[in-house]
Amino acid sequence: MYLIIGASGFLGRYCIKNVLEKTNENIIATYSNSLPESALNSRIQWQPLDITDIQKVNDFAKQVDNDTKIIYLAAFHHPDKVEEFPETAWNINIVALANAVNAFHNAKCLYYSSTDTVYGEGNKDKKFVETDKCAPVNLYGKNKVLAEQITLAKGFNVVRFPFIFGPSLVPNRPHFFDKIKADMENGKPVEMFNDSYRSTLSFNQCANFLVDVIEKFGACDEKIINIAADDGISKYDAAIALAHKYNLDTKLVKPISVKSSNGIFKAKRAETAVLDNTRLKTLLKLKTIQLEL
């Protein structure tokens, strides 16, 4: 059985999709508010769960046994919002996470969803490996570093994702990808950073690789795994790839510089964070990993 905590979001929906396609396992999928639309499937049992309610989480954990494979996606994850509401972020990202990994101690495996922001500022020619020192530049990244340490201390696994770019599977909730695509379909120009580089993958690729690792290893001996493309690309490059995918006019994609975009973000961001994916490719015996939209 799979248990996906925070399954109703963008990545959660793709994790469900890949578990259904790649395995015969049933899924318990949690959500925090209303029951997700278009969520009916005989192999999926949707259950409400407020991850900050310690007693409810402890009661919920009675469903977990040593055959349960857990994907933990719940987080307060917008860097600007984390800076604005640090207590809320702490309660969700740290306190709730610590209680959950303790409550789910007897699971077969648990994979905590982290991010390239833990590494801090990098450069295009330096790929971060899993053993590099973490030096996040904002509070969100610091939250994720501590959450990783809590997860690892309990003997579970961490996966670090790059910038994820792809169409939403959540009804009535478009992703950044969908908004860009809609603008270009309507002939509107879109501005994209051309001097900030990430190891960008699609939601489907990230979920696919994660489920493959879980199915092959359960609790993997490699406790931290970068899930990332071979090379860093800019958001401008990603938008050009989108345009090519859907036969849209690439001239509508306008390059802009991070350095000239003061005021867009409240929280400081690392301009570039490119990840080394050697460990992932070795585990799954892959030769190359490129962005596939």
ChimeraX attribute file (.defattr): number of C-alpha atoms within 10 A of each C-alpha:
attribute: neighborCount
match mode: 1-to-1
recipient: residues
	/A:1	19
	/A:2	21
	/A:3	23
	/A:4	25
	/A:5	25
	/A:6	23
	/A:7	25
	/A:8	27
	/A:9	17
	/A:10	20
	/A:11	23
	/A:12	25
	/A:13	21
	/A:14	23
	/A:15	26
	/A:16	22
	/A:17	15
	/A:18	20
	/A:19	21
	/A:20	16
	/A:21	11
	/A:22	12
	/A:23	12
	/A:24	10
	/A:25	15
	/A:26	17
	/A:27	22
	/A:28	20
	/A:29	23
	/A:30	23
	/A:31	21
	/A:32	16
	/A:33	10
	/A:34	9
	/A:35	13
	/A:36	16
	/A:37	10
	/A:38	9
	/A:39	15
	/A:40	10
	/A:41	11
	/A:42	8
	/A:43	13
	/A:44	17
	/A:45	14
	/A:46	19
	/A:47	15
	/A:48	16
	/A:49	17
	/A:50	18
	/A:51	26
	/A:52	18
	/A:53	13
	/A:54	15
	/A:55	13
	/A:56	13
	/A:57	18
	/A:58	16
	/A:59	10
	/A:60	17
	/A:61	18
	/A:62	10
	/A:63	12
	/A:64	19
	/A:65	14
	/A:66	12
	/A:67	13
	/A:68	21
	/A:69	24
	/A:70	25
	/A:71	25
	/A:72	21
	/A:73	19
	/A:74	24
	/A:75	21
	/A:76	19
	/A:77	17
	/A:78	12
	/A:79	20
	/A:80	17
	/A:81	16
	/A:82	21
	/A:83	17
	/A:84	13
	/A:85	12
	/A:86	16
	/A:87	11
	/A:88	16
	/A:89	23
	/A:90	19
	/A:91	16
	/A:92	21
	/A:93	23
	/A:94	22
	/A:95	17
	/A:96	22
	/A:97	23
	/A:98	19
	/A:99	19
	/A:100	22
	/A:101	23
	/A:102	15
	/A:103	19
	/A:104	23
	/A:105	18
	/A:106	15
	/A:107	20
	/A:108	19
	/A:109	23
	/A:110	28
	/A:111	27
	/A:112	25
	/A:113	20
	/A:114	26
	/A:115	21
	/A:116	27
	/A:117	26
	/A:118	24
	/A:119	25
	/A:120	20
	/A:121	17
	/A:122	19
	/A:123	16
	/A:124	19
	/A:125	11
	/A:126	13
	/A:127	20
	/A:128	20
	/A:129	17
	/A:130	20
	/A:131	8
	/A:132	9
	/A:133	11
	/A:134	17
	/A:135	15
	/A:136	21
	/A:137	17
	/A:138	19
	/A:139	19
	/A:140	27
	/A:141	24
	/A:142	18
	/A:143	23
	/A:144	24
	/A:145	21
	/A:146	15
	/A:147	23
	/A:148	25
	/A:149	14
	/A:150	19
	/A:151	22
	/A:152	17
	/A:153	11
	/A:154	14
	/A:155	16
	/A:156	24
	/A:157	23
	/A:158	25
	/A:159	21
	/A:160	22
	/A:161	23
	/A:162	24
	/A:163	18
	/A:164	20
	/A:165	23
	/A:166	22
	/A:167	17
	/A:168	19
	/A:169	19
	/A:170	19
	/A:171	10
	/A:172	8
	/A:173	11
	/A:174	16
	/A:175	16
	/A:176	14
	/A:177	17
	/A:178	16
	/A:179	13
	/A:180	21
	/A:181	20
	/A:182	13
	/A:183	13
	/A:184	22
	/A:185	16
	/A:186	10
	/A:187	12
	/A:188	12
	/A:189	16
	/A:190	19
	/A:191	15
	/A:192	21
	/A:193	22
	/A:194	17
	/A:195	17
	/A:196	23
	/A:197	23
	/A:198	26
	/A:199	29
	/A:200	29
	/A:201	25
	/A:202	23
	/A:203	24
	/A:204	22
	/A:205	25
	/A:206	24
	/A:207	21
	/A:208	18
	/A:209	18
	/A:210	22
	/A:211	22
	/A:212	18
	/A:213	18
	/A:214	18
	/A:215	15
	/A:216	11
	/A:217	14
	/A:218	19
	/A:219	19
	/A:220	19
	/A:221	10
	/A:222	13
	/A:223	15
	/A:224	22
	/A:225	25
	/A:226	24
	/A:227	29
	/A:228	31
	/A:229	27
	/A:230	21
	/A:231	20
	/A:232	26
	/A:233	21
	/A:234	21
	/A:235	22
	/A:236	21
	/A:237	18
	/A:238	22
	/A:239	24
	/A:240	19
	/A:241	17
	/A:242	22
	/A:243	20
	/A:244	13
	/A:245	11
	/A:246	12
	/A:247	10
	/A:248	18
	/A:249	14
	/A:250	16
	/A:251	11
	/A:252	18
	/A:253	21
	/A:254	15
	/A:255	16
	/A:256	17
	/A:257	13
	/A:258	15
	/A:259	10
	/A:260	9
	/A:261	10
	/A:262	9
	/A:263	7
	/A:264	8
	/A:265	10
	/A:266	12
	/A:267	18
	/A:268	14
	/A:269	18
	/A:270	19
	/A:271	18
	/A:272	25
	/A:273	25
	/A:274	29
	/A:275	28
	/A:276	21
	/A:277	22
	/A:278	20
	/A:279	16
	/A:280	21
	/A:281	19
	/A:282	10
	/A:283	15
	/A:284	13
	/A:285	10
	/A:286	10
	/A:287	9
	/A:288	11
	/A:289	17
	/A:290	15
	/A:291	20
	/A:292	16
	/A:293	17
